[in-house]
Amino acid sequence: MADALDIGSASIARYERGENDPTADVLLKMARFFSVSVDYLLGADDDPQEHISLLSERENHAIAAWRRGDRMEAVKVIVTDE
């Protein structure tokens, strides 16, 4: 799982022991890895499928760039063919 999330296995162990909390980015990766919503991982929702995004990773990247004010990055993602 650490490889799939692109984080160290020591980080996973710290999450499991309750010593650290995953960042929002890691939570999103975990939700995608397990095909559940972030709300489900956080215990805010009992339905693991309730709030799963229907957007692609590329679309999410463009939206995240736009929200943080990096308009050029968002536009680049939108106009780049993949």
Secondary structure, 3 states (H helix, E strand, C coil): CHHHHCCCHHHHHHHHHCCCCCCHHHHHHHHHHHCCCHHHHHCCCCCCCCCCCCCCHHHHHHHHHHHCCCHHHHHHHHHCCC
